[in-house]
Amino acid sequence: MTSEYSPQQGPAVSAEGPTRDRIIEQLHLHGLKPTHQRVRVAEILMAAPTHMTAEQILAEIRRAGERVSKATVYNTLKVLAQRGLVRQIHLDPERSVYDSTIVPHHHFHDLETGELRDIDPNDIAFSRFPTLPEGMEAEAIEVVIRLRKKRPVETPSA
């Protein structure tokens, strides 16, 4: 039996988006003090299913005329991910994206634009799984399919 995937699933995300009170409640439930900065970062990230970098969140806050340091945004995202309120996706050693959909799912990654798109986990099937190292268990499987535009087929010239 497969579960129904919904990108809206998450602790503070509902069909109509999270309320400020719901975000504050979730922060409390996850053992976090709801500081103004934490609530603001969570509001931006959890307004709808989205994938955002720390820099994008910082820019959004500053566009609204608010002052916040880059370190505060990074630290807030780190603690939100550690407590399970958002998912951190490591695209490469230099770049992470934060995902407001916390249920297991996979992604298409457009290498040209950097955009991430969700893939329903029911759309991927594994026919084989490698033997895990002794004493280890799999915690999660996250598939990222990297995309590029098709290259034109070259025709031999005569």
JOPEWO-V51905 format. One record per pair of residues at least 12 apart in sequence whose C-alpha atoms are under 7 Angstrom apart, sorted by the first residue. I is the first residue (numbers start at 0). J is the second residue. If there is no record, write none. Layout:
((I & J) (I & J))
//
This chain:
((4 & 119) (6 & 48) (6 & 100) (7 & 48) (7 & 100) (8 & 100) (8 & 101) (8 & 102) (9 & 99) (9 & 100) (9 & 101) (9 & 102) (10 & 25) (10 & 84) (11 & 25) (11 & 45) (12 & 45) (12 & 47) (16 & 46) (16 & 47) (17 & 45) (17 & 46) (22 & 38) (23 & 38) (29 & 82) (37 & 75) (40 & 56) (43 & 56) (44 & 99) (45 & 99) (48 & 99) (48 & 100) (49 & 98) (49 & 99) (50 & 96) (50 & 97) (50 & 98) (50 & 99) (50 & 115) (51 & 96) (51 & 97) (51 & 98) (52 & 95) (52 & 96) (52 & 97) (53 & 72) (53 & 73) (57 & 69) (57 & 72) (85 & 97) (85 & 98) (85 & 99) (85 & 100) (85 & 101) (86 & 98) (86 & 99) (86 & 101) (104 & 117) (104 & 118) (104 & 119) (104 & 120) (104 & 141) (105 & 117) (105 & 118) (105 & 119) (105 & 120) (105 & 141) (105 & 142) (105 & 143) (106 & 118) (106 & 142) (106 & 143) (106 & 144) (107 & 143) (107 & 144) (107 & 145) (107 & 146) (108 & 143) (108 & 144) (108 & 145) (108 & 146) (109 & 145) (109 & 146) (109 & 147) (110 & 145) (110 & 146) (110 & 147) (111 & 147))
//
